[in-house]
Amino acid sequence: MAEAEKRRLSLRDVLTDGRIALMLPLGFSSGLPFLLVFSTLSAWLREAGISRTEIGMLSWVALAYSFKFLWAPIVDRYDVPGLASLLGRRRGWMAFAQIVTALGIVGIAVSDPQTSLPLTIASALLVAFASATQDVVVDGWRIDVASTERQGMMAASYQLGYRLALICAGAGALYIAEFMNWRSAYLAMAVLMGVGL
């Protein structure tokens, strides 16, 4: 009986931990850009009449997510000028990555794939690199701020936010594009990046 009470209290403590709640919006801001540079962008490019070969070449953007370990030591060692003094090293990097990701999404929104495909691709690369950097920083922050016992709940909260963002960046963006246009869809997604901030 005492063991069950102790476990219940422990669970309540875990569920009321603000750091766990914070992982939800951080997961959201990490998940949102992922589909925006892959499936959703591919749908826009197909609709714009871009060839399948060129759309296939855009899959190289995924390398940013695969090779993020290469610049993780830089993120871990150096501060973002200005933001680090205001927010601290990890929060400064998170804010910087989220702002750059939002700017990259705006870049995709204002580009026209039919006339300025290189700008669309460059913006997608910017989004991928900034988003991958954000993943590195959020993982580092999570490991630093919580004990081992709370890591599972923090990861679960992060994954819930991530999955909700995938729904927004997939179905949400496609609905906006259907009823308005692609530019509006991507601008709406750029605004949603503010959830993590």
Secondary structure, 3 states (H helix, E strand, C coil): CHHHHHHHHHHHHHHCCHHHHHHHHHHHHHHHHHHHCCHHHHHHHHHCCCCHHHHHHHHHHHHHHHCHHHCHHHHHHCCCCCHHHHHCHHHHHHHHHHHHHHHHHHHHHHCCCCCCHHHHHHHHHHHHHHHHHHHHHHHHHHHHHCCHHHHHHHHHHHHHHHHHHHHHHHHHHHHHHHHCCHHHHHHHHHHHHHHCC
